[in-house]
Every structure is written in structure tokens, then in C-alpha cells.
Amino acid sequence: MFAIITGGTKGIGYSVAKCMAEMGYNLLLTYGADTFTAQRSCSELSKTYGVEASALQADVSDRKAVDVIARHVENRDLTIDVIVLNAGLTLRDSFEEMKESDWERVFYANVQFPVFLLQRLLGRIKQGGSVIFTGSLMAILPHGMSLAYGVTKAAVHALVKNMVKFLSPHGIRINAVAPGFVDTDWQKTKPVEVRRAIESKIALGRFGEPDELSNIYRMLIENTYINGSIIVADGGYSYK
């Protein structure tokens, strides 16, 4: 079994990679810039789970990234069981200050890149295969930190629903996981007072753990009747 995970060398993507390695999948993990972390992650997966894990540098905001990944797969004549489209970008500039070029960069990374990567790899995904996007709670509940991120993730959710029509003739399922606040390195850098304010709005009173998210991806792979669904995992955000 073989899977591709974009942004798979750290954070939620790496937790999904560990979960899939435990399931016996050989993995291709793409990453943006941190080669040291990527190589270390692949080494840990191979040693711990006895699978083949390789890293491929492919910046999802670079229009060459689709070709980089596709050529890697084509040159090795690989067939794909699962694609996890996890990599993404955010933009924290204020509405008054954000630039059109930065807005377009986020849209390309979060929406256009995965669409055209799927188009390029479609013929190599096995019948019965699974595509899983990482969406976001910010696609459902507006958030004041990143307009571009929220809008693009809402587009991702709509994309999943619409792509069911286009992938079903190929026997491929597509779903998404919409995480709330998850305790990745990115979230751990938030000031304590900001984290406490967020936790006060979550019914469970805490951030999620990456491994709690990866179990949902596993469920979406193993349950062959789930299709076109957006699974929200937010600990009960806004219920407190």
C-alpha cells in the first residue's frame, strides 16, 4: 500500500503519517523548506514501523510543485491508494494591509495546487482509493486572524462536496477533516493569554492532540461508506 501526504513531515501531517505507517503504508511525504526535519521524520517512520518513507521537497505555493510531485510518481511508476492533501498556507496580514499577490499565493496553495495535483495523479489512484483534505474549523466559524485562510478552507470544503461527482466514476472516495485548535508547534508559539482565551471557548477546555486527529483520517480510510463528508474535530468549540 502506498500513500502521499502533502505537508507530511511535521504537525498534523506527521501524526497522520505515523498512523498510516502503523497501518503498513509506504509513504511519500512532501515538505516546503525544512529538509532536516523531513529527513528525520522519514528515518523515524522507517525505523519504527518498517515501512518505506521518503521525503520530497515541493513548496505548495510554487506553481512547479504539481509537476515535481507528479514526475516523481510517474518516474517510479507508482500506484496510489491514499492521498492526504494536508499542506496549506495562511496569511495573517490585516484586511487593510494585505496584498493581492499574498492573497493569490494562499489561494494557489490551498485550492489550486490540490485540484491540479489530483488531476495530474488521477490515473494512478487505485479504484477504491481515498482522498482526504485537511479543512478547518475556520471554514465554518469566521475568525479574525486570517481572512484568506478561512475563505480558502471554505473553498476546500465545497471542493470536497463537488469532487464526489467527479471521482465517483473512478471509484475514488473523497472526504475532509476540519480540525479546530490542535497543539502543533505552530499553536504552541501562541502567547499564554491567547491560548487561555481559546481554551475558554472549547467545551473540553483544551487544544486537541495531533494523534487525536490522525485517528479520524484512519477512520476515513478504513470506512469505505464515508464519502463527501467534512468531519469536524474541535473539542466543542463555541459550546462553552
N, C-alpha and C positions, 0 to 999 in steps of 0.2 A: 504494500500500500504506500502511496506517495501523496504528499500534500505540500502546498505552497502557502506560506503565511507571510504577508507583507507586514513590515514592521514587527518581525517576529523575534527579535534578539533581546528585547527588554520589555518591561511593563506587562500589560495585559497580553500582548502578543507572545511574550516568552512563557507566561503561565499557560497559554493555550498550547504552545509548542511542547512543554513538559507533559501536559495532559495527553497530547496526541502521540508523543514518543512512547508513553506508557501503554498506549493502545497498539503500538507496533508500527506506527507510520514512519517511513523515511521522510526527511523534511528538507525543503529549500526555504530558508529564511532570508527575506530581503531587509536591508537596512539603509539608512541615509548616509551617515558620516563616521560613526564610532566603530572603526574596524576592530579595535582591541576588544571591546565588549562583544561584538558579533562573533569573533573567533573563539572567545572564551565560552560564550553561550553554546555554540555548536560542539565544542570539545566536551563540555559538561553533559550535554544530551547524549552524545555518543558513548561516553564512558559509563554513564548511569543507566541508560536504557538499552544499549547495544544496537542502536539504530544508526543509519547514515544521516548525518545532519550537516548541511553545508550552508554557507552564507554568501549572499550576492549583493553587492553594493548597487542600489538603484534608488535614487532620490525621487520620490513620487511627485515632486513639483517640477522635475526636469522632463521635458517632452520626449527625451530619448529613453526614458525608463521603461516604457512598454516594450520597445524594441530590445533593450538589454535583457529583460526577463524572458521574452518570447524566444529570442535567439538561443539563450541558454537552454531552454526546454527543448527547442527544435533540434539543436545540435546534438543533444544527448538522446533524442527520440524517446522522451519521457511521456507517459500517460498519467493523468492526474485523477485522483479520487476526490480530493477536497481542496478547495481554495478558500482561505480565510483572508478577506480584504480588511485588514486591521489598520494599516498605516494611514496617517492623516496629519493635517496641519491646522493650526489655529492662528488667529490674528487678534491681538489684544489692543490695538490702537483704538482710540475713541472714534465715534462716528464722525465727529467734526474734523479729525486729523487723518483718517485712513486714506490711503492712496489706491487709485483704481488698479494699479499694477499688483499691489499686495492682495487686494480682493480677488483678482483673477487668479493669482497663484494658489490661493486657498481653494477656489472652485476647481481648478485643474487637479490639484492633489486629491481632493475629497470626492469629486464626482466624475470628472472626465477621465482621469487616469484609470480608475477601476472599470469603467464602462469599456474603454478601448482595450484594456488588458483582457477582459473577459471575451471580447470579440475576437481578439487575436488567438486566444488559447482554447476557444470553444471546441474546436475539432479534436482536442487532446483530452478533454474531460470525459471520463467514462460514463456510460449510461448508468443511472443510479447514483451518480456523483452528487456532491453537495457544495454549494457556495454559501459562505457566511460573511456578512458585513459586520463591522463594528459601527453601530449607530451611536446615539447619545440621548440621554435624558434632555439635553438642551435642545433637541429637535422637537420636544413635546412641550416642555415648560420654558418659556423665554427666560433668558439670563442676561444680565447687564455687562458681562465681561467680553463677549466676542460675538458680534452680530454675524460675521462671515461664517464662523464655526456653526452657530445654531442654524442658519439658513441652509448651509451645505449639508448638515446632518439631516435636516428635514427632507432635503432632496434625496439623500441616501435612503431614507425610509420609504419615500414614494417610489424610488427606483426599484427597491426590493419587491414591492407590490406589483409594479408594472412588469418587471422582468420574469415573473412567473409565467406570463403568457408566451414569452419568447423562448424560455428554457424548457418548458414542459414538453414540446415536441422532441427534445433531445433526451428526455428522461432525467433531467437535472433539477434538483430542488434548490431553492434559494430562500434564505432567512436572514435575520439580523438580531444582534444583541444590542440593547440600548442601556449601557451602564449609567449609573448615577455617579456619585463621587467614590472613586476607588483609590486605595492607598498605594499608588505608584510613586516613583521618585519625583515625578512632576508635582503631585499633590503634597508630598512631604515637605516641599520647599515653601509652602504657604505659611504666612505668619500664624502664630498660635491663635491669635484672636479671630482670624478669618476662619480657621478650621473649627474653632468652637462655635462660631456663628452658624456654620454649615451643619455641624452635628446637632445643633439645637433644633434644626428643621427636619431631621431624619427620625422617624419613629423608633428605629433600633438604636439611635443615639451614637452612631459611629460610621466611619467610612467602611466601604466594602474591602475585602481582601482579593487580590488578583486571582487566587486559586478558587474563590467562590464564583468568580465569573467564568473561569475556564471550564468548570463543570457544566455550565449552560451550553457552551459550544459543543462539548462532548455529547450532550443530550440531543442537540440539533443534528449532529452527525449520525447518531445511532437510531434515533426515532425517525423512521422513513415515511411517517404520515404527516409530519410537520412541514408545511410549505407556505411561503408568503407571509410568515409571521415575524413580528417585531417583539422580542421578549425583553421586557423592561426589568432591570435589576437595580433598584435604587434604595433598598432598605426602608421603603415607606417615606420617601422624601415628600415634604409638604403635608404630611399627615400628623404633624406634631406642632 
